[in-house]
């Protein structure tokens, strides 16, 4: 069957710059991390935090997240690396794909907790700041699956079908649902949902992050159901479907209990940050105050000079008047004489 429209797969997922391989999967992850840190930094500053804090904590969170994501994938798909005929060394080849978001978030949160603890920052506040950035990072990272020609759904004749051309790893060339694209678009929607809800309801104490988790799980559930790659099944459902349902319930439960126990939003997210320092306006404010004070002093000095001048003029006028009266009295006395 001839397809008039479809999404082509790249002929290869790596370009060699001399001896250095440049992999599309790795680039997507790196770009996603930069976007998450950039947006998280803006949101952190808006909440009253210091610029650069998000990046400092990300130094802990990102490596932990990569390790956790890989561990989850290897554990849940252990037969790909430890069954007969497989090479266990492939478990370390992250560039070939295989990062479980559940493990990445869980272990990445551990790294973020360590970073926050070192800075005296509450983890829930930090999580709220970076939540939409994580969603956008996932949206970008999913395009790494496109470079690797993986994570696609059932066959379809839709005009946006994904054309798989590789036959490696048991793939069958054909036209399939681009589940990587569905999840990428869903994550973009989740990111904007969290931003809107945070502005509308002033979410705090980790509830913005919990909303991101719950919303992502909803999309992951139906997208996971469409995938055709090998996976473990429990009662007819893929393992990741069960994971999505359980994590969704936990996220909703956290939102409800947190709202009752700690309503509102944190007043202070980073101790020791003076007003205006976070966004770099502190120096400007001090300069403005100094200029205003200087202007006030000048005005007071000018007012004093004007007052003294008026007093001097008044004094001179009185002296002139006294002299005139004295002359008149002297003239009258002369006439009488």
Residue pairs with C-beta under 8 A, 6 or more apart in sequence:
1 157
3 157
3 159
3 161
3 163
3 175
4 159
5 159
5 160
6 159
6 160
6 161
6 162
6 163
6 175
7 146
7 160
7 161
7 162
7 163
7 178
7 181
8 163
9 146
9 149
9 162
9 163
9 164
9 165
9 166
10 24
10 146
10 147
10 149
11 165
13 23
13 24
13 25
13 147
13 148
13 149
14 21
14 22
14 23
14 24
14 95
15 21
15 22
16 22
21 95
23 95
23 147
24 143
24 144
24 146
24 147
24 148
25 95
25 96
25 97
25 144
25 145
25 147
25 148
26 95
26 144
27 144
28 140
28 141
28 142
28 143
28 144
28 147
29 99
29 141
29 144
31 140
32 136
32 137
32 138
32 139
32 140
32 141
33 58
33 62
33 137
35 133
35 136
35 137
35 140
36 58
36 130
36 133
36 134
36 136
36 137
37 54
37 55
37 58
37 130
37 133
38 133
39 130
39 132
39 133
39 136
40 54
40 58
40 129
40 130
40 133
41 51
41 52
41 53
41 54
41 55
43 128
43 129
43 130
43 132
43 133
44 50
44 51
44 53
44 54
44 126
44 129
44 130
44 269
44 270
45 51
45 278
45 279
47 125
47 128
47 129
47 265
47 266
47 269
48 268
48 269
48 270
48 273
48 278
49 121
49 125
49 129
49 269
49 270
49 273
49 278
50 270
50 273
50 277
50 278
51 278
51 279
51 280
53 119
53 121
53 270
54 126
54 129
54 130
56 115
56 119
57 112
57 115
57 116
57 119
57 121
57 126
58 112
58 115
59 115
60 111
60 112
60 114
60 115
61 108
61 109
61 111
61 112
61 115
62 108
62 111
63 111
64 107
64 108
64 110
64 111
64 112
64 114
65 104
65 105
65 107
65 108
65 111
66 94
66 99
66 104
67 107
68 100
68 103
68 104
68 105
68 106
68 107
68 108
68 110
69 99
69 100
69 101
69 103
69 104
69 107
69 108
70 91
70 94
70 98
70 99
70 100
70 103
71 100
71 103
71 107
72 99
72 100
72 102
72 103
72 104
72 106
73 98
73 99
73 100
73 103
74 80
74 81
74 91
74 98
75 103
76 100
76 231
76 232
76 239
76 240
77 98
77 230
77 231
77 232
79 86
80 86
80 90
80 98
81 87
81 88
81 90
81 91
82 88
82 91
90 96
96 148
97 144
97 145
97 148
97 150
97 151
99 141
101 138
101 216
101 220
102 240
102 243
102 247
105 134
105 213
109 123
109 127
112 123
112 126
112 127
113 123
116 122
116 123
116 126
119 270
120 270
120 271
120 272
121 269
121 270
121 271
122 266
122 269
123 206
124 204
124 205
124 206
124 209
124 266
125 204
125 205
125 206
125 266
125 269
126 269
127 206
127 208
127 209
128 198
128 203
128 204
128 205
128 206
128 207
128 208
128 209
129 269
130 209
131 194
131 208
131 209
131 211
131 212
132 190
132 191
132 192
132 194
132 195
132 198
132 208
132 212
133 191
134 212
135 187
135 188
135 190
135 191
135 194
135 212
135 216
136 187
136 188
136 191
138 183
138 184
138 187
138 216
139 183
139 184
139 185
139 187
139 188
139 191
140 184
142 151
142 180
142 181
142 183
142 184
142 187
143 180
143 184
145 151
145 180
146 162
146 178
146 180
146 181
149 164
149 165
149 166
149 171
150 180
150 229
151 179
151 180
151 227
151 229
152 162
152 164
152 176
152 177
152 178
152 179
152 180
152 227
152 228
152 229
153 176
153 177
153 178
153 179
153 182
153 223
153 226
153 227
153 228
154 176
154 177
154 226
154 228
155 174
155 175
155 176
155 177
156 175
156 176
156 177
157 175
158 177
160 178
160 181
161 175
161 176
161 177
161 178
162 175
162 176
162 177
162 178
162 180
162 181
163 174
163 175
164 171
164 172
164 173
164 174
164 175
164 176
165 173
166 173
167 173
170 230
176 228
177 226
179 223
179 226
179 227
182 219
182 223
182 226
183 219
183 220
183 223
186 216
186 219
186 220
186 223
187 216
187 219
189 215
189 219
190 212
190 215
190 216
190 219
191 212
193 211
193 215
194 208
194 211
194 212
194 215
197 203
197 208
197 211
198 208
202 264
202 265
203 211
203 265
204 262
204 264
204 265
204 266
205 258
205 262
205 265
205 266
206 254
206 258
207 254
207 255
207 258
207 259
210 251
210 252
210 254
210 255
210 258
211 251
211 255
213 247
213 248
213 251
214 248
214 251
214 252
214 255
217 244
217 245
217 247
217 248
217 251
218 244
218 248
220 240
220 244
221 241
221 244
221 245
221 248
224 238
224 240
224 241
224 244
225 237
225 238
225 241
227 238
231 238
231 239
231 240
232 238
232 239
233 239
234 242
270 278
274 282
275 282
276 282
276 284
276 285
